[in-house]
Amino acid sequence: MVLNLELLKKIAETPGISGREEQVRALMVEELRTLTDEVNVDPLGNVIALKRGKSDRRVMLAAHMDEIGFMVKHIDKQGFIRMQPVGGFDPRVLFAQRVFVHGSAGERLRGVLMPSSKPIHLMGGEKPAPPTLDDLFVDLGLPQEQVWAKVDIGDMITMDRTLESVGNMIVSKSMDDRVSLFVMLEALRALQHHEVTIFAVATVQEEVGLRGAATAAYHIDPDISVALDITLANDIPGGADQDAVTRLGEGTAIKVFDSSHIANYKLVRHFRDLAKQHHIPHQLEVLPRGGTDAGAMQRARAGSPAITLSTPTRYVHTVNEMLHQADLEAGITLLARYLEDAHNGDYSL
């Protein structure tokens, strides 16, 4: 399989924090229209694409569009910007990063993210305290009157990082969860046949509480729910083997457990059997903390069998989220093979 890295780069670099997914939503509408029979946007902003099948069995795929980031909460008298976090960045990874402030007038302004503390040259023997999000501010390099003219409270702030190939890996901001939008698109493209009716949903506001998946699943009322997301790959120095969760290069991850849902064990078996049958590299995932859209989909209306197919990722919720190209290929292939065979699954309890 030759990965369309140009498309993945386009998806990953398009800005869109929770509640401000409009740019990536427009991109997904455009892409899904070429792969499905009908595309709509619901009142919350989810993109819901329908691919009709011979069967009435409804399979809902969900990959979230929103990335973690910030919004403008205060502009001081010098023009420095204070931020409201939208999602869970670790402040330790934000020191001296570059950002984009997406002004309300449509201008994208590059800025520097810095802590409000003494420079190390002036600290003497003082030990610098670990930065907190409240310590950070954005410097746009502009006088206060220009900042006030270009930026409003609530404007979006995203990280100034691009997608790059590093060895056998891909590194970028917002792999969580733009890589899963890519997996969903490419799996639909790779489908050879299918009997089930497929709802491919690009959801909103996952990072702030699985909100889009909840409303979309209520509307669709799926028979089977499949979330697509990333998961931790703690296969790095300093971690114990038992805490790795997944490892890069060992295949796509079939989730067994996380703190938002326990996957339907028959679905887990179905995915695992297909992976073995088609010689698709895979690993089983138990994530002690963290969740996916499956947690909301599983509990909509009367409930549905749910599972998550995950892409193992190092350095999650940083500006350098790293994944292995072979794992990405495995995830695309396994999802396509599952959709071709989903009509055969019996997940009754």
RANORUR-V221066 format. One record per residue. N is the residue number from 1. RES is the residue in one small letter. OMEGA is omega in whole degrees, -180 to 180 (* if undefined). D_FIRST is the distance of its C-alpha to the first C-alpha in whole Angstrom. Layout:
BEGIN
N_RES_OMEGA_D_FIRST, N_RES_OMEGA_D_FIRST
END
This chain:
BEGIN
1_m_175_0, 2_v_-178_4, 3_l_176_6, 4_n_-176_9, 5_l_177_12, 6_e_177_15, 7_l_179_15, 8_l_179_15, 9_k_180_17, 10_k_-180_19, 11_i_-176_19, 12_a_-174_20, 13_e_176_23, 14_t_-175_25, 15_p_177_28, 16_g_175_29, 17_i_179_31, 18_s_-180_32, 19_g_178_34, 20_r_-175_33, 21_e_-168_30, 22_e_-178_31, 23_q_178_28, 24_v_176_25, 25_r_179_26, 26_a_178_27, 27_l_-179_23, 28_m_176_22, 29_v_-180_24, 30_e_-178_23, 31_e_-176_20, 32_l_178_20, 33_r_-180_23, 34_t_-172_20, 35_l_-174_18, 36_t_-175_22, 37_d_-174_25, 38_e_180_27, 39_v_178_27, 40_n_174_30, 41_v_-177_31, 42_d_-175_34, 43_p_179_37, 44_l_179_35, 45_g_174_32, 46_n_171_29, 47_v_-177_27, 48_i_-179_27, 49_a_-179_25, 50_l_172_25, 51_k_-172_23, 52_r_176_26, 53_g_179_26, 54_k_-175_28, 55_s_175_29, 56_d_179_31, 57_r_-175_29, 58_r_174_28, 59_v_179_25, 60_m_170_25, 61_l_180_22, 62_a_172_23, 63_a_-172_22, 64_h_-177_24, 65_m_-172_24, 66_d_173_27, 67_e_174_27, 68_i_-179_30, 69_g_-176_32, 70_f_167_36, 71_m_180_39, 72_v_177_42, 73_k_-179_45, 74_h_173_48, 75_i_-174_48, 76_d_-173_51, 77_k_176_54, 78_q_-180_52, 79_g_176_49, 80_f_-174_47, 81_i_170_45, 82_r_-167_45, 83_m_169_42, 84_q_178_41, 85_p_174_38, 86_v_-171_36, 87_g_-164_33, 88_g_170_34, 89_f_170_33, 90_d_-177_35, 91_p_-180_38, 92_r_-177_37, 93_v_-174_34, 94_l_-176_35, 95_f_175_38, 96_a_174_38, 97_q_172_35, 98_r_-177_34, 99_v_169_34, 100_f_169_34, 101_v_-176_37, 102_h_-173_36, 103_g_-177_40, 104_s_179_41, 105_a_177_42, 106_g_-179_38, 107_e_177_38, 108_r_-173_36, 109_l_178_38, 110_r_180_37, 111_g_179_39, 112_v_-179_39, 113_l_-174_39, 114_m_177_42, 115_p_178_44, 116_s_-179_48, 117_s_178_49, 118_k_170_51, 119_p_-176_50, 120_i_180_49, 121_h_-176_52, 122_l_-173_55, 123_m_-179_54, 124_g_-180_56, 125_g_-179_56, 126_e_176_54, 127_k_-178_51, 128_p_178_49, 129_a_176_48, 130_p_-179_44, 131_p_171_43, 132_t_179_43, 133_l_179_41, 134_d_179_45, 135_d_-170_46, 136_l_174_43, 137_f_178_43, 138_v_176_42, 139_d_-180_43, 140_l_-179_43, 141_g_-178_45, 142_l_174_47, 143_p_-172_51, 144_q_-176_51, 145_e_178_52, 146_q_177_49, 147_v_-179_47, 148_w_180_49, 149_a_-173_49, 150_k_-170_45, 151_v_176_44, 152_d_171_45, 153_i_-180_45, 154_g_178_42, 155_d_-175_40, 156_m_174_36, 157_i_179_35, 158_t_-178_32, 159_m_180_30, 160_d_-180_30, 161_r_-179_27, 162_t_176_23, 163_l_-179_20, 164_e_171_19, 165_s_179_17, 166_v_-175_19, 167_g_177_17, 168_n_-174_14, 169_m_170_15, 170_i_-179_16, 171_v_179_19, 172_s_161_21, 173_k_168_24, 174_s_168_23, 175_m_171_20, 176_d_11_22, 177_d_-177_21, 178_r_179_19, 179_v_-179_16, 180_s_171_17, 181_l_178_18, 182_f_179_14, 183_v_-179_13, 184_m_180_15, 185_l_-175_14, 186_e_175_11, 187_a_176_12, 188_l_179_14, 189_r_-176_12, 190_a_-179_10, 191_l_177_14, 192_q_178_15, 193_h_174_18, 194_h_177_20, 195_e_-178_24, 196_v_172_25, 197_t_-173_26, 198_i_170_23, 199_f_178_24, 200_a_-171_22, 201_v_171_24, 202_a_-169_24, 203_t_178_27, 204_v_168_29, 205_q_175_32, 206_e_-174_30, 207_e_-180_31, 208_v_173_34, 209_g_175_35, 210_l_-169_32, 211_r_-178_34, 212_g_180_32, 213_a_-179_30, 214_a_-178_34, 215_t_-179_35, 216_a_180_32, 217_a_177_32, 218_y_-179_35, 219_h_-174_35, 220_i_-177_32, 221_d_-172_33, 222_p_171_30, 223_d_179_30, 224_i_-179_27, 225_s_180_26, 226_v_173_23, 227_a_176_23, 228_l_-176_20, 229_d_173_21, 230_i_173_20, 231_t_-177_22, 232_l_166_24, 233_a_-179_23, 234_n_-179_26, 235_d_-175_25, 236_i_178_27, 237_p_177_31, 238_g_-179_34, 239_g_177_32, 240_a_180_33, 241_d_-176_31, 242_q_-178_32, 243_d_-176_31, 244_a_-176_27, 245_v_173_26, 246_t_179_22, 247_r_179_21, 248_l_178_18, 249_g_-179_15, 250_e_173_17, 251_g_176_14, 252_t_-175_15, 253_a_176_18, 254_i_-173_20, 255_k_175_24, 256_v_-172_27, 257_f_159_29, 258_d_-174_30, 259_s_176_33, 260_s_-180_32, 261_h_169_32, 262_i_-176_31, 263_a_174_29, 264_n_-171_30, 265_y_177_30, 266_k_174_29, 267_l_177_26, 268_v_180_25, 269_r_-179_25, 270_h_178_23, 271_f_-177_20, 272_r_179_21, 273_d_178_21, 274_l_178_18, 275_a_179_16, 276_k_-178_18, 277_q_-176_18, 278_h_177_14, 279_h_180_14, 280_i_178_12, 281_p_-177_14, 282_h_176_16, 283_q_178_20, 284_l_-172_23, 285_e_169_24, 286_v_-176_28, 287_l_-174_29, 288_p_180_32, 289_r_-178_33, 290_g_-177_31, 291_g_-179_29, 292_t_178_27, 293_d_179_28, 294_a_179_28, 295_g_177_31, 296_a_-178_32, 297_m_-178_31, 298_q_-172_32, 299_r_180_36, 300_a_-179_36, 301_r_-179_38, 302_a_178_39, 303_g_179_36, 304_s_171_32, 305_p_-174_30, 306_a_179_28, 307_i_172_25, 308_t_171_23, 309_l_-169_19, 310_s_171_19, 311_t_179_17, 312_p_-173_18, 313_t_172_20, 314_r_172_23, 315_y_-178_26, 316_v_-179_25, 317_h_168_28, 318_t_179_28, 319_v_-178_27, 320_n_178_24, 321_e_-171_22, 322_m_176_20, 323_l_-178_16, 324_h_-177_14, 325_q_-179_10, 326_a_177_9, 327_d_178_12, 328_l_177_10, 329_e_-180_7, 330_a_179_9, 331_g_178_12, 332_i_-177_10, 333_t_-178_9, 334_l_179_13, 335_l_178_14, 336_a_-180_13, 337_r_178_14, 338_y_-179_17, 339_l_177_18, 340_e_-174_18, 341_d_-172_21, 342_a_180_23, 343_h_-179_26, 344_n_-174_26, 345_g_173_27, 346_d_-175_30, 347_y_-179_31, 348_s_-177_35, 349_l_*_37
END
